[in-house]
Amino acid sequence: MKKILNHPDDFVDESISGILLAHSNFLTPVEGEPRAIIRKDAPVQGKVAIATGGGYGHLPVFLGYVGEGMADGVSVGNVFTSPSADAMFEVTKAIDGGAGVLYLYGNYFGDKMNFDYAAELAADEGIRVETVRVSDDVASAPFESKDKRRGVAGLFFVYKIAGACAEAGASLDEVKRVAEQALESVRTMGVGLAPCIIPASGKPTFEIGADEVELGIGIHGEPGIQKQQLATANEIIAQLLEHLVSDLNVKSGDEVCVLVNGTGSTPLEELYIAYKEVHEWLAKKGIQIYRPFVGEYATSLEMAGLSLSLLKMNDSLKPFMDAPARTPFIRL
């Protein structure tokens, strides 16, 4: 294992410390909870607050999405491990501006258990909490069981839309409704070329041959649903798009937002080759691209590969996608 760190046990806290030092104009920790981070101007009175959280190792998810037009606070766990309910509760109290709090996070058992407990603690304090769990990964469960799917890079679209809705002054019920509408409209699938190494273990999360790829990788360094031979960018992107378009029921004449997301160590040059293939494939199908996003939006440490997300657009979602957002990692 070769990593730029001091000691594996300090990896998360020292990384968070660096982020807070570099972006003190955006972020601040909750007093006494160094892994509970909120936007600098929280709480915003009268605005629905959005709280998120999850394991570390996915930057810019989750910490990097805290800021104007997106999330108001985040609780951070160890690498690929759920944050504590106590940290989430402290975030909730710190960001509540009197209009309630939406919990928005990936659909994982540990997160669900701890966030649900934090919501109970918040209710005891008179803070209303509603929850939306993002489950956009088509590889992790069939369509009939889509509520069991994992939350992966499509989280970005749900944060962007829900955050803009909250920033516009909508009620908690309305922000939740819009977040659920976005969730119903987004799908993601990824492909891995090489695993990542969790600092505490020092070992790759899976083994793969030099001429193989993992189709359907997870965000926690999980292998995919199948190994297959390395193919051209054209062939890989076509394979991903066929799954996504079918699952989302995208047809000629529809508009989509596209996210080509690097998983940690894939060069931007390769991501733009992938986007070229996406653009050409969709154009041949008569599917219009409303807005493209290319870069690292949800990583798995240094995993090599990419994920592809589609958000099926409608007129009600467009103003939220076009609204500004300013976080340490996202400027739109």
N, C-alpha and C positions, 0 to 999 in steps of 0.2 A: 504494500500500500504506500503510495506516494501522494501526500496531501500537504497543503500549506496550513499547518495548525500547530498549536503548542502541545496539547494533550487531548486525546479523543474525548475524555470526560468533560472538557471545557468547550467543545466545539460549538454547541448551540449558544451558550451564554455569551461567549466571546464574539461570535458572529452577530448576535443581536446587539451587543454593546457597540460594535462598529457601525451598524446601521443607524442606531440612535445618535451616535456622534456625527455621522455624515449627513443625517437628515433631520436634525433637531428643529428645523423650521416646519416640518410636517408632522413629526411624531413625538410622543412623550410616553414614558411608562407610568402605570398606575403606582402610586406610592406603596411600597412594600411588596409589590408583585412585579418583578423584573420581566416576567414573561407575559404580562398583560399590557398591551400597547394600544394607545388610542390616538386619534387625530388631535393635533395641537389645540384646536378650538373646541374640543368636546367638553361638555355636552352642548349641542346646538339646540337652544330652547324652541319648543314647538315643532321640531322636526323628528320624524320617525328615524330612529337609529338602527343601523345594521351592524350586527356583530357576527364575526366569523372566527375560524380557528381550525387548527389541525396540527399534524406532525410537521417538524422542520424538514428542510431538504428539498423544498419545492419552489423556491423563489422564482418569480415574484409572488406566487401563491404561498402563504395567505397574507403574510405581513406586508407585502408590497402593494396590496390593494386597499390599504387604509389611507383615506384622503378624501378630498372634496369630490363629490359625484360618485363615490363608490362606498366602501365600508367605513364605519366610524370607529371600530375597535376590533382587536384580535387577541386570542389567547394562543400561545405557542407551546407545543409539546416537544419531547425529544425527537430525534430523527425518525420519521415515519410512525410516530406514536401519538395517540390522542393527548391533547392538553388536559389539565385537571379541571374538574368542575369548579373548584374554588377560584381559579384564575378566570374562568369564564364568567362567574358570578361577579367578580370584581370589575371586569370589563363592562358588564351589563349595567352595574350601578354608575360607573363613571361616564357612560355615554348617554344614559337616559335623559332626554330633554323634556319629558312629560307627555310625549305622544306615543310611547311604547317602543318596543325593540323587536326587530326581526332577526332571528337566528338563521343564517344562511351558510351552509357548509356541505361538504361531500358526504355521500351516503355510505358511512362505515360504522360498524357496530360500536367500537369504542367511543367514537365521537358522539354517536347517538345517545349512548348511555350517560356520558358526562354532560352533554348539553341539556339533555332532558332534566337531569338533576339540578343543573344551574337554573333552568327555567322554573323549577319548583321553589328554589331559594328566592328567586326574583319575585315570584308571586306572593311569597310571604312578606316581601317588602313593599307590596302594592305596585309592582312594575309588571305591566302586561307584556308577555312575550308570545310571539307566533314563530313558527318554524317552517322552513323550506329546505329539504335535503336534495342536493343536486345529484342526479343519477343519469349521466349522459353517455356512459361507455357501452356501446352496443356489443362489445366482445364479452362482457361479463355476465350477461343473462339474455335469454330470448325476449322478443317483444312482449310476449304474453306475461312475462315476469319483470317488466321494465322497472318496477318499483324496487327491485333487488339489485339493480345495476349500480356500479361504482360511479363516484363523481371524479371526473378527470378534467382535462383542459377546458372543456365547455363551460366550466365554472366561470370563466372570464366573462362570457356573454351575459350570464345571469346576474353577476355582480354589477356589470355595466348598466344593465337595464333597470334592475331594482334600485341601484344607487341613484340613478338619474331621477327615477320616479319619487324617491324619498326626498331628494334635494329640491324637487319642484313643489314640495309641500303636501303631498298626498297623505291620506290617512293610512294607518297600519293595515287595515283590511285591504285597501287598494294596492299598497306596496306588495303585500303578500300575493294578491291576485295577479299582478303584473309579473312578479317573479315566477309564479307557477306557469303563467302563459309562456314566458321565455323558456322555462325548463321543458315544457311540452314540445318546443320548437327547435331544440338543439340536440345534436348527436355527435359523438366523437369515436374515433378508432385510431390506434397507434401501431407503430412497427418499431421494433428494437434491433439495433445492430450490435450492441455490446452492453453488458450490465453496468451497474454502479456498485460502489463499495461503501457500506455504512461504516463511518469511522470507528464506532465502538466494536464492530466485529472484525474489521480488516479483511473481509473476504467478499468476493463478488456475489451478487444476489442470485445469479444463475450462470450456467455454462453454455457456451454457444460456439459452434465451429466457425472457422474463418470465412467460409462460403455460405453461412446460414443467416437467417433473420428470424426474429420472433414476431409473429403476427398477433395483435391484440394485447400488447403489453399493458400493465397497470402502472399507476403513478408511484407506487412504493417499491419500485425495482422488481416487481413480479414478472415472471416470464409470460409469454403470450399463450393463446389457446392452441397454437400449433407452430412448429418449426417448419421452415421451407427454405428452398435455395434462394440465395441473393439474386435479385432480378434488376432490371433497369428501373430508373425513376418512373418512366412511363408505365411500366407494368405494375409497380407497387402502388402508385397513386390511383390507377384505374381500379385495382382491387379494393382499396379502401373506399373509394367513391361509390362503387357498386353497392357495398354494404350500407353506407350512409344514406344514399339517395333512396334505396329500397325501404329502409327502416323508417325514414322520415317522410316517405311518400312525396318526394320532390319531383315535379313534372315540368315539361316544357312550358315556358312562360312565367314560372315562379322566380322569385328573387331570393338570394341567400347572402348572408355574410359568411366569409371564409376565414378560418384561423389555421394557418400552418405553424405549428408550435414545435420548437426544438426542445428535446428532453434533457439537455444539459451540456452536451459536447459536440453537437452537430453544427458545422460551420454555416453561417448565414448564406454563403454562396449556394450550398446544397438546398437550403430551405427555399431559396428563390427559384432554383430549378424545379423543386416540387410544386411551387405556386404556379409556375408556367404550365406545368402539366395539368394542374387543377383547372386553370383558366381555360385551356384549350379543350379539355374533356367536357366541362360544363357548357362551353359555347356550342360544341357539337350537339349537345342535348337540348339546346334552346333555353338554358337556365342562366339567368342574369346574376352577376355579382354586384350586390349593393355596396358592400365595403369589404376590403381585404385587410387582414392582419397577419403579419409575418414576423416571427421572432420567438423569443423565449417568454412564454406566458405562464407555463406550469411545468416545472422541471422535476427530474428525479436525480438529484445530485449531478453526477457526470455521466449518466446513461447516454449512450449514442442512439440516435433515432429521431423519430418525429411522431406527432399525432396530427390528425386532421379533424377539424370540427366544422360543421355546417349549422347555421342558424337560419331557419326558414322565416323569411320576413313577411310582415304585413304592415299596413299603414299605421296601426296603433303602436307598433314597436319602434318605428323609424325615429320619432322625436327623441326617444330615450337613447337610441344608439348614437344619435348625432349630438347629444348634449355634451358639454365639456366635462372632463374629469382630470384631476390633478392629484397624483400620489407620488411617492418617491420613485416609482418604477413605471408609472403609466401617465402619459401626458396626451390628452385628446382634446 
